[in-house]
Amino acid sequence: MILGIFGTGMMGSSIGLRSRRNGDYVIGYDHDAAALQSALACGAIDAAVSRDDLYTRSALVVIAAHLDGTLAEVRRLCNVCLPDELLICDIASTKLQVWQAAREIPQFIATHPMAGNERNGPNGASATLFEERTWAYLPSDRDDLVARLRTFITSQGGIPFALDAQEHDRLVATTSHLPQICASVFSRAFSRLAPHQSAAALCGPTAREFLRLSASRYAMWGPILSSNRSEIEPLLRDFSRELEHIADALQSGDDATIEALFST
């Protein structure tokens, strides 16, 4: 199979590495010429091609851009004549806006692999990034394309999981977006409250994971949080009230409330 990758950053290059390991021929396009050359150099793609060639030569194209870039490309494709047998998917972290933008493209299925890391660019890519990770996708009337997509997800090591766009965005607000915000807030507090050089050596596994997550870039997370603000905002307010409740319990010596925290 010829696989096309739009966006050869860490995620796109991870897909490319795995696909090449599976025996696919991988072609790539990226607005950033340096990222494209890095993807070639690290073996994530076999060849760099033009954007038009990406869609005419591939059997499957993965749009692996940040959310804003994904939306721009999907909207552009609404005015492009695409082969009927072509399968196009994205991997953006929220789905409602993407689904709305792509409704006029029958070859498109919106997806979201629940995988990633804080590293940027092709040099941070891994052929095993999606191993045993849930890979969500939205239902489609094109059963032939759904079957091909599920085969592709499995070939990447992922676990296909179907659900609609609104449910997806509601759930990831809790499972992904809230933890990322908590990690970023913790990192800021850590820098402010633990300036001693020994603090890093005393971090437990949770603190280390939070600090790792906090290295993620605003360029990726800004559009994600903005697109899902209606789901995230009430979660943050509820979470804040829970933290205030625990702080009050500690202040007053309310051990029962603290005990209940560890029994839920």
N, C-alpha and C positions, 0 to 999 in steps of 0.2 A: 504494500500500500504506500502511496505517496501522502505524507502528512504535511500540512502546511501550518506554520506557527506565526501568528501575528503578535509580535512582542516577544523579544528574546531575552527578557529579564530572568530572574531566578526561577519563577514558576514555569514560564514557557520553555526555558532551557532544561528544566527537570523533566518536563514531558518529552522534549526532544531526546534527551539522553536515554530515557526508558524506551522510547519508540525505536531508536536506532539499535538498542540492545535487543529489541524484539525482532529486528530484521526489516523494519520500515525504512523507506527513503524519506528523509526529513528536509524540507525546504523552509526558509524563514525570511520574514520581513520585519524591519523595525525602523521607526523614524530616526532612531539614534544609531548612526553608523558605527560608533565605537562598540555599542552593545552587540550589534550584528557581527562585527569582527571577532569579538570575544566569544560569542556563541560558536562561531566557526573554529576558533582556536581551541576551545575546550571540548570539541566533539559533540556539541548539542545539536548541530544541524549539518547536513551534507553540503548545502549550497544556499547562498543568499540570492533572493530573487526580488523582482519588483512586486508592488502590491497587487497589480492586476494579474501577474503570473501566479501569484499565490492561490487565487481563486479558480483560475482556469486549469492549473496543472494538478491540483490536489483532489483526493477523494474525500478528505476530511480536513477542515481548517479549524484550529483552536485559536480564538481571540484571547490572548493572554496579557491584556493590558490592564492598567488600573481602571477603576470604575468609570471615571470621566472619559478616558480614552476608549474604553469599550463602548460606551453610549455613543460617542462621536462616530465610531466605525460602523456600528449597527445602523445608525441613522443614515449614514452614507450608502450602506448596502441596500437600503430600501429603494434606491434609484439606480441600482446596478442589475443588469440581466445576468442571473446566475444559473449554472447548470442544474437541472431538476434533481439529478442524482447526487449532487454535492451535499455533504453534511457539514454544518457550521455549528460550533458551540462556543460558549465563553466560559470563563472561570471566575467572574467577578463575585464579590462577597455579599452583595445584596441582589435581589432578583426582580422585584416588582418593576422598577424603572426599566430594567433591561427587557423584561417580558413585554411591557407596554411599547417600547421602542421597536421591538422586533416582530410585532404581530403581522406585519405584511410580508414577512420572509418565511415561507413555508419550509425552507431548508434549515432553519435555525432552531436549536434547542438550547435553552438556558441551563447552565450547570454551575455547581460550586463545590469543588473538592475541599473537605475540611482538613487542610494540610497547609503547611507553610513554615517559614522561619524568618528570623530577623535580618538575615543576610541579603544583600542586594546584588543584582547582576548575575550573569552566567556563571561566574566563578563560585557563587554560592549554591549552585544547582546540585541536585542529587537524583540519581536514577531510582532511588528507593523512597523518595519523598512521600508518595501516595500509598505506600504499602500498608494494607489493612486499615486504611482511612475511609470513612464514609464519603461518598461523592454524590451529592444531591443533584437531581435534575428535575426539570418541570415536565409534566405530561405533554404529549404531542399527538395529533391525529395521524401523523406519519409513522405507522407501526414499523415500517421498514427502517426508518432512520433511528427510531428508539432502539431497535434490536442492534443496529450497528453501534450506536452510542454505548449501550450497555457492554458490548464486546470490547470496545475501546477502553472504557473505564476499568474493566476487569484486567485488560492487558497492562494497564498502568499499576496494577496491584490494588486498585480501589474497590470499594463496595458500593454498587449502585443503589440509590435510595430516591424514590420518587415522592414529590410533594409539591403543592401549588406555591405560587410566588408569595402570597401574603403570609401563609403559614411559615414558609421558610424564613422570611424576614422577621417575623414575630419571634421565632425560636432562636435564631442566631443573635438577636439582640441580647438574649440571656446567656447563651452558650459561648459567644465569641466577643461581641462588642463590649458588654459590661466588663468581662475579665480584662480586656485590653485597656480600658479606661482605668480600672483599678490598678493595673500594673504601672501605667504611666504616672498616676497619682502617687503610688508607693515610691517610685523612683525619685520623684521630686522631693518627697518627704525624707527619703533616705539620704539624699545629698545634703539636705538642710539639717537634719537631726543627727546624722551619724558621720560627721566630718573626719573622725579619727581614722587613720589608715588601717587600723586593725578591724574596723567594722566589716569590711568585705570578707575577711577571713572567718568571721563569726556568722555569716549568713547561712541559714538552713536551706533545704531544697526548695521550699516555697519562695523564699526571698530571692534565691538565685534565679528561679524561673520568672518571677516578676521582673527582675532586672534585665533578664534576657529579652522578654517581651517588650520592655520599654524602649529597646533600641530600634523598634519599628519606626518607619518614617511617616511624617504627616502627609507627604505627597500621596501615599496610599490610603492612609486612614481618614484623612480629612473628608474626601468625597463619600466614603463609606458611612461615617457617622452622620454626615449631613443628609444622606439619602434615607437613613433609617431613624431620623431624630424622633419621629412620633412614637416609635416603639421604645427607644432607648431612654428618653427623658423621664417617663414615669417610673421606669425601673431604677434609675439613678436616685430619684427622690425617695422611693421606698427603701432602697439600700442605705441611703443617708440616714433615714429615720431609724433603721435598725442599728446603725453604728452609734447614733446618739443614745439610743436606749441602752446599749451595752456600756457606753461611757458613763451614763448615769448610774447604772448598776455597780460599776466598779467604784465610783465615787461614794456611793451610799453603803457599800459592803453587802449588796444584795447577791449573796452567793447562789441562791436558787435560780436567779435569772442567768447567771454565768453557767451554772450546771446545765440548764436547759439548752444553752447554746451548743453544748457538746453532745447532746442527746438527739439532735434533729438531723 
